[in-house]
Each structure stands twice: as C-alpha cells, then as structure tokens.
C-alpha cells in the first residue's frame, strides 16, 4: 500500500473528529468542550502518540473523550478512516503531531459551514416587495 497524501490524512482525521463528536454521550464532555475546550485536539494527540494502529488510536481517543462506543451511524466512517490511517500509521501519527491544530481548524471551518447551510435551509425566505 502507498502512504496517503497529507490531504488524505487531513480529510480522514476530520471525518474521525466528526465521528467522535457524533458519538459523545451525556456522561462525557459537552460539544462546546469538545471544540473550544481543547478536548478534541488533546484526544487526537494522545491517541496518535500512544497507539501503533488506527484501531488502538480510535479506542484511545474515545476513552479520553469518555465515549463508551462509536455511534452506530458513525461505525462505517470510523472503519473507512481506520483503513486509510493503517496504510501508514506512523505517517498519520507524525502528521497529527505536526498538524493537529491546523486539522482541527479545518474541521471547525467545515462544522461552521455545515451549521450555516443548515440554518439557511430552515429559515423561511423573506420576500421584499
């Protein structure tokens, strides 16, 4: 297998971030803490440093975020992400070490764009006469 490109690693990590976010429970951190409290980035960095495979890293990140299991709607995403990361786990771990803050910023941009798009779809159209 070939090493994924930095862009592929970014996108896989962003997908993982959203899967973890969507798996949060009431017993763990809030979504606000997940994003702005530094929990997501801390979990990713600890997972990348403390694991040797994607499945170990995902499990470590979930434990750090007090997630007992991945939400069933996110299971396929997590499996796909793990497959890509395992193509060259050391490259992903090094990528996280070097770029975690940047990757989280990309995820935050995507989150805000999704939220704004959802707002636009639910707001009634204003007709100006």
C-alpha positions, 0 to 999 in steps of 0.5 A: 500500500502507498502512504496517503497524501497529507490531504488524505490524512487531513480529510480522514482525521476530520471525518474521525473528529466528526465521528467522535463528536457524533458519538459523545454521550451525556456522561462525557464532555459537552460539544462546546468542550469538545471544540473550544475546550481543547478536548478534541485536539488533546484526544487526537494527540494522545491517541496518535502518540500512544497507539501503533494502529488506527484501531488502538488510536480510535479506542484511545481517543474515545476513552479520553473523550469518555465515549463508551462506543462509536455511534452506530451511524458513525461505525462505517466512517470510523472503519473507512478512516481506520483503513486509510490511517493503517496504510501508514500509521506512523505517517498519520501519527507524525502528521497529527503531531505536526498538524493537529491544530491546523486539522482541527481548524479545518474541521471547525471551518467545515462544522461552521459551514455545515451549521450555516447551510443548515440554518439557511435551509430552515429559515423561511425566505423573506420576500421584499416587495 
